[in-house]
Amino acid sequence: MDAQQIKEAPFYNDPQCVIKLCTRPHKMFIGGRGVGKTTIIADQVIDCLKTMPRGKISLNGLTYFHIRTKSLPPIIDHWERRGLYRGMHYFVGHKAPKSFNWQEPFQPPLDYSNCIHFFNGFVVEFNSFDRPEMARSGSYDYMVFDESTKLKKSAIDSDVLPANRGNNDRFGHVRFHHGTLFLGSQPLTPAGDWVFDYETMMDEFPDEFLFLEASARENEFILGPRYFRDLKRVLPQMVFDIEVDNIRRKRNINGFYPSLNAAEHCYYDSYDYSFYDKIIHNPGEQGPLDSRGDTDCLADEYLYGSFDFGSTQNCMVVSQWHKSVNEFPIIKNFYVENETLKVLVGNFIDYYAHHRNKHINIYGGSDGTRRNDASSRQSYFDDVMDQLSKAGWSVTLCAELHEISHMDKFIFWHKFLSNDNPNIPLFKINMNNAMETFVSMDAAPVLPTEFKKDKSSERKTDQPRWKATDLSDAVDNLYYWMFFQSIGNSEPAHDMTFLGRQ
């Protein structure tokens, strides 16, 4: 087959046309769910195939599993519409049979298990962002990034983009040689806000960069109006606005934790891949199994757990003091909605079943002293301690019954999050295992009429409960009582009752 014989696409919506006709080598497209981002990828691969025979490009995604099962099926569908058929014009996961006598790229991969081999020697190689360092040894003529707002910017810059090199003598005449195509949905956390830098770069370098945003409604001709009616009915309004209508997440400029910063307080590299490789498990796609696969969980050190209790939800954050590096990170969170407290504690016990030092210091608010339910004589704290003790854990209850004023907490966090006080460890959040805690803190507002944390999100029924302020309250109950004296806060005016029992 001659590359020039590839059929034209039957339809492009407006954003797809803009990207296809744009000659700028670097493109960033943020679009709603269903707008046709994978069609754009499929089309760009064809353009590279036509203009760079025996070239090699990278398709970067969250994991190999995600690329194969989520990204590829609609891409393959688009290729079929344009006359390219699997097993005839390209092969996925292995190179073409020898009888086909196809050429390979100028720099062929030694292993084709994560590659697509085309009839003219062109190859697409997958790169997984749960192991971004694997791209370091590669050399590519173009790069595509799917789900860009969920990819780690530092890994893109340090591990992947430097491999966009070589073959200038062969493809230097191609306008988009060594170009990039980033696609994604609106970022849900500040960690993905780096994509908006491309808007500024387009203003500064209009011949090199394109930044484009579009709602999924741009693809209504293909999706049909029922698609939007159904999603409107089943999705929370906030999720629909962001993921379908592509409305940017509102920045919480009046937040209760205004100094919280994803770049400074969050980390992602917490999986022990040597452990997961042994058991053939992909934590980036399938989730972590237990604490043995967490590099930030020190098995011989005890844990700290802090709870927020309720009739319809219960949640818990788990922290550990890493004294050798002067850090006190939240390494895991647990939450249940419309489930019993017993289920929540059971999830903790299962996850840390292999933890060698089975001691935990328990924190929480005064709500922990209430009876768990109408038929129980025991408090929430009592039930937690009983369940942990029966599972082989020793427990010290460190909860303070005095309720902290909102102003005291606000001042504490302003100082604590500065991470510049030598008397206290650095605050960090594991975004693999405790992303929900970051969202809960980042989204927590201040009431407009008085200086208090606005907890109205806990009464909303149109969003998952983990996005409410419950987890942030659990964080308050641990970190404030452990460190408020070290950063110079005055003693609270009321007497404090330290439960301190085992």
C-alpha positions as CSV (number, residue, x, y, z in Angstrom):
1,M,0.0,0.0,0.0
2,D,1.2,3.5,-0.8
3,A,0.8,6.0,2.0
4,Q,-0.8,8.4,-0.4
5,Q,-3.7,5.9,-1.0
6,I,-5.0,6.4,2.6
7,K,-8.6,7.6,2.5
8,E,-9.7,11.0,3.7
9,A,-11.7,11.0,7.0
10,P,-15.5,11.1,6.6
11,F,-16.0,13.9,9.2
12,Y,-14.1,16.4,11.3
13,N,-15.6,18.6,13.9
14,D,-14.4,22.2,14.3
15,P,-11.6,21.6,16.9
16,Q,-10.4,18.7,14.9
17,C,-10.2,20.8,11.8
18,V,-8.3,23.5,13.6
19,I,-5.7,21.1,14.8
20,K,-5.4,19.3,11.5
21,L,-5.0,22.5,9.5
22,C,-2.6,24.1,11.9
23,T,1.0,24.0,10.8
24,R,2.5,24.8,14.2
25,P,4.6,21.9,15.5
26,H,3.6,22.0,19.1
27,K,-0.1,21.6,20.0
28,M,-2.0,21.4,23.2
29,F,-5.7,20.5,23.1
30,I,-7.9,20.4,26.3
31,G,-11.3,19.0,25.4
32,G,-14.4,17.6,27.1
33,R,-15.2,13.9,27.3
34,G,-16.3,12.7,23.8
35,V,-15.0,15.7,21.8
36,G,-12.9,13.3,19.7
37,K,-9.3,13.5,21.1
38,T,-8.4,10.0,20.0
39,T,-9.4,10.8,16.5
40,I,-6.9,13.6,16.6
41,I,-4.2,11.2,17.7
42,A,-5.2,8.7,15.0
43,D,-5.0,11.5,12.4
44,Q,-1.7,12.8,13.6
45,V,-0.2,9.3,13.4
46,I,-1.3,9.0,9.8
47,D,0.3,12.4,9.0
48,C,3.6,11.2,10.5
49,L,3.3,7.8,8.7
50,K,2.9,9.6,5.4
51,T,5.7,12.1,5.8
52,M,8.3,10.1,7.8
53,P,8.6,6.5,6.4
54,R,10.9,4.4,8.6
55,G,10.4,7.1,11.3
56,K,9.5,6.4,14.9
57,I,7.2,8.3,17.2
58,S,6.2,7.8,20.9
59,L,2.6,7.5,22.2
60,N,2.7,8.4,25.9
61,G,0.0,7.6,28.3
62,L,-0.8,6.8,32.0
63,T,0.1,3.1,31.6
64,Y,0.7,0.5,28.9
65,F,-2.6,-1.1,29.9
66,H,-4.4,2.3,29.6
67,I,-2.9,2.9,26.1
68,R,-3.9,-0.6,24.9
69,T,-7.4,-0.7,26.3
70,K,-8.6,2.9,26.4
71,S,-6.6,4.9,23.8
72,L,-6.1,2.3,21.0
73,P,-9.6,1.0,20.2
74,P,-11.0,4.3,18.9
75,I,-7.7,5.0,17.2
76,I,-7.9,1.7,15.4
77,D,-11.6,2.4,14.5
78,H,-10.5,5.7,12.8
79,W,-7.7,4.0,10.9
80,E,-10.2,1.4,9.5
81,R,-12.4,4.3,8.3
82,R,-9.4,5.5,6.4
83,G,-8.5,2.2,4.9
84,L,-5.8,1.0,7.3
85,Y,-6.4,-2.5,8.6
86,R,-4.7,-4.4,11.5
87,G,-2.9,-7.4,10.3
88,M,-2.7,-6.0,6.8
89,H,-1.2,-2.5,7.0
90,Y,0.1,-2.6,10.6
91,F,0.7,-5.0,13.5
92,V,0.2,-4.3,17.2
93,G,2.5,-5.8,19.8
94,H,4.9,-7.4,17.4
95,K,6.6,-6.6,14.1
96,A,5.3,-7.8,10.8
97,P,6.0,-11.4,9.8
98,K,9.2,-12.0,7.8
99,S,7.2,-13.0,4.8
100,F,5.8,-9.4,4.6
101,N,9.4,-8.2,4.0
102,W,8.6,-4.8,5.6
103,Q,11.4,-2.4,6.5
104,E,12.0,-1.3,10.1
105,P,12.6,2.2,11.5
106,F,16.1,3.8,11.1
107,Q,16.4,3.2,14.8
108,P,14.4,0.0,15.3
109,P,13.2,-1.0,18.8
110,L,14.7,-4.3,20.1
111,D,11.3,-5.3,21.6
112,Y,8.1,-4.7,19.6
113,S,5.7,-5.8,22.5
114,N,4.7,-2.1,23.0
115,C,4.9,-1.0,19.4
116,I,2.8,-0.7,16.2
117,H,4.7,-1.6,13.1
118,F,3.4,-0.1,9.8
119,F,3.9,-1.2,6.2
120,N,6.5,1.5,5.3
121,G,8.8,0.8,8.3
122,F,7.1,3.5,10.4
123,V,6.7,2.6,14.1
124,V,4.6,3.9,17.0
125,E,6.2,3.0,20.4
126,F,4.2,3.2,23.6
127,N,5.7,4.9,26.7
128,S,4.0,4.4,30.1
129,F,4.1,7.2,32.7
130,D,4.2,4.8,35.7
131,R,7.7,4.1,34.4
132,P,8.6,7.3,32.5
133,E,12.4,6.7,32.8
134,M,12.0,3.9,30.2
135,A,11.8,6.6,27.5
136,R,15.3,7.9,28.3
137,S,17.1,5.6,26.0
138,G,14.7,6.2,23.1
139,S,15.0,8.4,20.1
140,Y,11.8,9.7,18.4
141,D,10.7,11.9,15.5
142,Y,7.5,13.1,17.1
143,M,5.7,12.7,20.5
144,V,2.0,12.3,21.4
145,F,0.8,12.6,25.0
146,D,-2.6,11.3,25.9
147,E,-4.3,12.3,29.2
148,S,-1.8,15.1,29.5
149,T,-3.3,16.7,32.6
150,K,-2.8,13.5,34.6
151,L,0.9,13.1,33.6
152,K,3.7,14.4,35.8
153,K,5.2,17.5,34.3
154,S,8.7,16.9,35.7
155,A,8.8,13.4,34.1
156,I,7.8,14.9,30.8
157,D,10.5,17.5,30.9
158,S,13.3,15.3,32.3
159,D,12.6,11.8,31.1
160,V,10.6,12.0,27.9
161,L,11.0,15.2,25.9
162,P,14.8,14.9,25.7
163,A,14.3,11.7,23.6
164,N,12.6,13.8,20.9
165,R,15.7,13.9,18.8
166,G,17.6,12.7,15.7
167,N,17.0,12.1,12.0
168,N,17.2,15.8,11.1
169,D,19.1,14.8,8.0
170,R,16.2,12.6,6.9
171,F,13.1,14.5,8.1
172,G,14.3,18.1,8.7
173,H,12.1,19.3,5.9
174,V,9.0,18.1,7.7
175,R,7.4,21.1,9.5
176,F,6.2,19.1,12.5
177,H,9.4,16.9,12.8
178,H,10.2,16.7,16.5
179,G,6.8,18.3,17.3
180,T,4.5,17.4,20.2
181,L,0.8,16.8,20.5
182,F,-0.7,17.0,24.0
183,L,-4.3,16.1,24.6
184,G,-6.3,15.9,27.9
185,S,-9.3,17.0,29.8
186,Q,-9.5,19.8,32.3
187,P,-7.2,19.2,35.3
188,L,-8.9,18.3,38.5
189,T,-6.0,19.4,40.7
190,P,-3.3,22.1,40.5
191,A,-0.8,19.4,39.5
192,G,-2.3,19.5,36.0
193,D,-2.4,23.3,35.6
194,W,0.9,23.3,33.8
195,V,-1.0,22.7,30.6
196,F,-2.3,26.3,30.7
197,D,1.3,27.5,30.3
198,Y,0.9,26.6,26.6
199,E,-1.7,29.5,26.3
200,T,1.0,31.9,27.3
201,M,3.6,30.2,25.0
202,M,1.1,30.5,22.1
203,D,1.0,34.3,22.7
204,E,4.8,34.6,22.8
205,F,5.6,32.2,20.0
206,P,2.5,32.0,17.7
207,D,4.4,30.3,14.9
208,E,5.4,27.4,17.2
209,F,2.6,26.7,19.6
210,L,-1.2,26.1,19.5
211,F,-3.4,26.1,22.6
212,L,-7.0,25.1,22.1
213,E,-9.9,24.3,24.5
214,A,-13.3,22.9,23.4
215,S,-16.5,21.5,25.0
216,A,-17.7,18.0,24.0
217,R,-20.7,19.7,22.5
218,E,-18.5,20.5,19.5
219,N,-18.9,16.8,18.6
220,E,-22.7,16.7,19.0
221,F,-23.1,15.7,15.4
222,I,-21.4,12.4,16.2
223,L,-22.4,11.9,19.8
224,G,-26.1,13.0,19.5
225,P,-28.0,15.1,22.0
226,R,-29.0,12.1,24.1
227,Y,-25.3,11.6,25.1
228,F,-25.4,15.0,26.9
229,R,-28.8,14.4,28.4
230,D,-27.8,11.1,29.9
231,L,-24.5,12.4,31.3
232,K,-26.3,15.5,32.7
233,R,-28.6,13.1,34.6
234,V,-26.0,10.8,36.1
235,L,-23.0,13.1,36.7
236,P,-22.6,15.6,39.5
237,Q,-22.9,19.1,38.1
238,M,-19.3,19.9,39.0
239,V,-18.0,16.8,37.2
240,F,-20.2,17.5,34.1
241,D,-19.0,21.1,33.9
242,I,-15.4,20.1,34.0
243,E,-15.3,16.8,32.1
244,V,-18.0,17.4,29.5
245,D,-18.4,21.1,29.0
246,N,-14.7,21.6,29.6
247,I,-15.2,24.5,32.1
248,R,-12.0,25.3,34.0
249,R,-11.9,24.3,37.7
250,K,-12.5,27.4,39.8
251,R,-9.4,28.4,41.8
252,N,-10.1,28.6,45.5
253,I,-8.7,32.1,46.2
254,N,-10.5,32.2,49.6
255,G,-9.4,28.8,50.7
256,F,-8.8,27.6,54.2
257,Y,-5.4,26.3,53.2
258,P,-4.2,29.1,50.9
259,S,-0.5,28.1,51.2
260,L,-1.2,24.5,50.1
261,N,0.8,24.0,46.9
262,A,0.8,20.8,44.8
263,A,4.4,21.5,43.5
264,E,5.8,21.9,47.0
265,H,3.6,19.6,49.2
266,C,2.8,16.6,46.9
267,Y,4.8,13.7,45.6
268,Y,4.0,10.8,43.2
269,D,7.0,8.5,43.2
270,S,5.9,6.2,45.9
271,Y,5.5,2.8,44.3
272,D,8.1,0.1,45.0
273,Y,8.2,-1.4,41.4
274,S,10.6,-4.1,42.4
275,F,7.8,-5.5,44.6
276,Y,5.1,-5.1,42.0
277,D,7.3,-6.5,39.2
278,K,7.7,-9.7,41.1
279,I,4.0,-10.3,41.4
280,I,3.2,-8.9,37.9
281,H,0.9,-6.2,39.1
282,N,0.5,-2.7,37.7
283,P,-0.3,-0.3,40.6
284,G,-0.7,2.7,38.2
285,E,-3.6,1.0,36.5
286,Q,-4.9,-1.6,39.0
287,G,-4.2,0.3,42.2
288,P,-1.8,-0.5,45.0
289,L,-2.2,-3.9,46.8
290,D,-0.9,-3.3,50.3
291,S,1.8,-1.3,52.1
292,R,4.6,-3.6,51.0
293,G,4.5,-1.8,47.6
294,D,4.8,1.7,49.1
295,T,8.3,3.1,49.3
296,D,7.2,5.8,51.7
297,C,5.9,3.3,54.3
298,L,8.7,2.3,56.7
299,A,7.7,-1.1,57.9
300,D,9.6,-0.9,61.2
301,E,8.2,2.5,62.2
302,Y,4.8,2.9,63.8
303,L,1.9,4.8,62.2
304,Y,-0.3,7.7,63.0
305,G,-4.0,7.6,62.1
306,S,-6.5,10.4,62.3
307,F,-10.3,10.0,61.9
308,D,-13.4,12.1,61.0
309,F,-16.5,10.3,62.0
310,G,-20.1,10.6,60.8
311,S,-23.4,8.8,60.3
312,T,-23.1,8.7,56.5
313,Q,-19.3,8.8,56.1
314,N,-16.2,7.8,57.9
315,C,-12.6,8.6,56.8
316,M,-9.1,8.2,58.0
317,V,-5.7,9.6,57.0
318,V,-2.5,7.6,57.8
319,S,0.8,9.4,58.4
320,Q,4.3,8.4,59.4
321,W,7.3,10.4,60.7
322,H,10.3,10.1,58.4
323,K,12.8,11.5,60.8
324,S,15.9,10.8,58.7
325,V,14.6,13.3,56.0
326,N,12.6,15.5,58.4
327,E,9.2,14.8,56.7
328,F,5.8,13.9,58.1
329,P,3.8,12.9,55.0
330,I,0.2,11.6,54.7
331,I,1.0,8.3,53.1
332,K,-2.5,6.9,52.7
333,N,-6.2,7.8,53.2
334,F,-9.3,5.6,53.6
335,Y,-12.9,6.7,53.3
336,V,-16.3,5.0,53.1
337,E,-19.7,6.5,52.3
338,N,-22.9,4.8,53.5
339,E,-20.8,2.1,55.0
340,T,-20.0,1.3,58.7
341,L,-17.0,2.4,60.6
342,K,-16.1,-1.3,60.8
343,V,-15.6,-1.4,57.0
344,L,-13.3,1.5,57.1
345,V,-11.1,0.1,59.9
346,G,-11.1,-3.2,58.1
347,N,-9.7,-1.6,55.0
348,F,-6.9,-0.2,57.0
349,I,-6.2,-3.6,58.7
350,D,-6.1,-5.4,55.4
351,Y,-3.8,-2.8,53.7
352,Y,-1.3,-2.8,56.6
353,A,-1.5,-6.5,57.3
354,H,2.2,-7.0,56.5
355,H,3.4,-3.9,58.4
356,R,6.0,-5.1,60.9
357,N,5.6,-2.4,63.6
358,K,1.9,-2.8,64.4
359,H,1.5,0.2,66.7
360,I,-0.6,3.2,65.8
361,N,-1.3,6.5,67.5
362,I,-4.9,7.5,67.0
363,Y,-6.2,11.1,66.6
364,G,-9.6,12.6,66.0
365,G,-12.1,15.2,67.1
366,S,-14.5,15.3,70.0
367,D,-17.1,13.6,67.7
368,G,-15.1,10.4,68.3
369,T,-16.5,10.2,71.9
370,R,-20.1,9.9,70.6
371,R,-21.7,6.6,70.5
372,N,-21.2,4.8,67.2
373,D,-24.9,4.1,66.8
374,A,-28.1,4.1,68.8
375,S,-27.7,0.5,69.9
376,S,-24.0,0.8,70.9
377,R,-22.7,1.6,74.3
378,Q,-19.3,2.3,72.9
379,S,-17.9,5.4,71.2
380,Y,-16.4,5.7,67.8
381,F,-12.9,5.7,69.4
382,D,-13.8,2.6,71.5
383,D,-14.9,0.6,68.4
384,V,-11.8,1.6,66.4
385,M,-9.5,0.6,69.3
386,D,-11.3,-2.7,69.8
387,Q,-11.2,-3.7,66.2
388,L,-7.5,-2.8,65.8
389,S,-6.6,-4.6,69.0
390,K,-8.3,-7.8,67.9
391,A,-6.3,-7.6,64.6
392,G,-3.0,-7.5,66.6
393,W,-2.3,-3.8,66.7
394,S,-1.3,-1.9,69.8
395,V,-3.1,1.5,70.0
396,T,-2.5,4.7,71.8
397,L,-5.4,7.2,71.7
398,C,-4.0,10.7,71.5
399,A,-7.1,12.6,70.7
400,E,-7.8,16.0,72.3
401,L,-11.3,16.7,73.3
402,H,-10.9,20.5,73.0
403,E,-12.2,21.8,69.7
404,I,-9.7,24.1,68.0
405,S,-10.9,27.5,66.9
406,H,-11.0,28.0,63.1
407,M,-8.7,31.0,63.4
408,D,-6.1,29.0,65.3
409,K,-6.2,26.3,62.7
410,F,-5.9,28.8,59.8
411,I,-2.9,30.5,61.4
412,F,-1.3,27.1,62.2
413,W,-1.6,25.9,58.6
414,H,-0.3,29.2,57.2
415,K,2.9,28.6,59.2
416,F,3.1,24.9,58.9
417,L,2.7,24.8,55.1
418,S,5.6,27.2,54.7
419,N,7.9,24.2,55.3
420,D,10.6,26.6,56.5
421,N,10.6,26.0,60.3
422,P,13.5,23.8,61.4
423,N,11.6,22.7,64.5
424,I,8.9,20.8,62.6
425,P,9.0,18.2,59.8
426,L,8.0,19.0,56.2
427,F,4.3,18.4,55.3
428,K,3.8,16.2,52.2
429,I,0.9,14.3,50.6
430,N,1.3,11.0,48.7
431,M,-0.7,11.7,45.5
432,N,-0.8,8.0,44.5
433,N,-2.5,6.9,47.8
434,A,-4.0,10.1,49.3
435,M,-5.0,12.3,46.4
436,E,-8.4,12.7,47.9
437,T,-6.9,14.3,50.9
438,F,-5.3,17.0,48.8
439,V,-8.5,17.7,46.9
440,S,-10.4,17.9,50.2
441,M,-7.9,20.5,51.6
442,D,-7.5,22.4,48.3
443,A,-11.2,22.8,47.8
444,A,-12.0,23.8,51.4
445,P,-13.3,27.4,51.4
446,V,-13.8,30.1,54.1
447,L,-17.3,31.2,54.9
448,P,-18.0,34.6,53.4
449,T,-19.7,36.0,56.5
450,E,-17.3,34.8,59.3
451,F,-13.9,33.3,59.5
452,K,-14.7,29.6,59.6
453,K,-14.0,26.7,57.3
454,D,-17.1,26.3,55.1
455,K,-18.3,22.8,55.6
456,S,-21.4,23.0,53.5
457,S,-19.8,20.5,51.0
458,E,-20.5,17.8,53.6
459,R,-24.2,18.3,52.9
460,K,-24.0,18.2,49.2
461,T,-25.4,15.2,47.4
462,D,-24.2,16.1,43.9
463,Q,-20.6,15.2,44.4
464,P,-18.6,12.3,45.9
465,R,-18.2,12.7,49.7
466,W,-14.4,12.5,49.5
467,K,-14.4,15.9,47.8
468,A,-16.0,17.4,50.9
469,T,-14.1,18.8,53.9
470,D,-14.2,15.5,56.0
471,L,-10.7,14.4,55.1
472,S,-9.3,17.9,55.7
473,D,-10.8,17.8,59.2
474,A,-9.0,14.5,59.9
475,V,-5.8,16.1,58.8
476,D,-6.4,19.1,61.2
477,N,-7.0,16.8,64.1
478,L,-3.6,15.1,63.7
479,Y,-1.2,17.8,62.6
480,Y,-2.4,20.7,64.7
481,W,-2.2,18.8,68.0
482,M,1.2,17.3,67.2
483,F,2.9,20.5,66.0
484,F,1.0,23.7,67.1
485,Q,3.3,24.3,70.0
486,S,6.5,23.9,67.9
487,I,5.5,26.7,65.6
488,G,4.7,29.3,68.3
489,N,0.9,29.1,68.6
490,S,-0.3,30.0,72.0
491,E,-2.0,27.5,74.2
492,P,-5.8,27.4,73.7
493,A,-7.8,29.1,76.4
494,H,-9.8,26.1,77.4
495,D,-8.5,23.1,79.3
496,M,-7.6,20.1,77.2
497,T,-8.3,16.5,77.9
498,F,-5.7,14.1,76.6
499,L,-7.3,10.7,76.4
500,G,-3.9,8.9,76.0
501,R,-5.1,5.4,76.8
502,Q,-4.2,2.1,75.3
